[in-house]
Amino acid sequence: MQFAILSIVAFAVSAFAAVVTPTPMHGCNTGPVQCCNSLQRSSNLSSDERMAFLNEGLDISGSVGQVGMSCSPVVSDAAAGGSTSCSQQAACCSDTSMNGLLAIGCMPYDG
């Protein structure tokens, strides 16, 4: 009897944890939707910003789309009814580096 109760409690806890864990929001062909602090054309970057990309091995000279700075995946919070939030610019990016610090091939996401 005690084992049955413990099993039910363990199942309920694991089910609740699965529901409230934020998950990356997908809506891009390139991966999760990103929330970037800055999204701009590569031609508008300062020389220091260009060097940051080059130092990471990201050649932006022929990049298609925009570049993103300080990007992180937008998460869907199941506990909040699946709502998402991005206080800056949501984007789809083809390549991210340094845990999202730099991203290339970005297009604004309005979905």
Stockholm file with secondary structure:
# STOCKHOLM 1.0

chainA/1-111         MQFAILSIVAFAVSAFAAVVTPTPMHGCNTGPVQCCNSLQRSSNLSSDERMAFLNEGLDISGSVGQVGMSCSPVVSDAAAGGSTSCSQQAACCSDTSMNGLLAIGCMPYDG
#=GR chainA/1-111 SS CHHHHHHHHHHHHHHHHHHHSCEECEEETTEECEEEEEEECGGGCCHHHHHHHHHTTCCCTTCSSEEEEEEEECEEEGGGTTEECCSSEEEECSEEETTTTEEEEEEECCC
#=GC SS_cons         CHHHHHHHHHHHHHHHHHHHSCEECEEETTEECEEEEEEECGGGCCHHHHHHHHHTTCCCTTCSSEEEEEEEECEEEGGGTTEECCSSEEEECSEEETTTTEEEEEEECCC
//
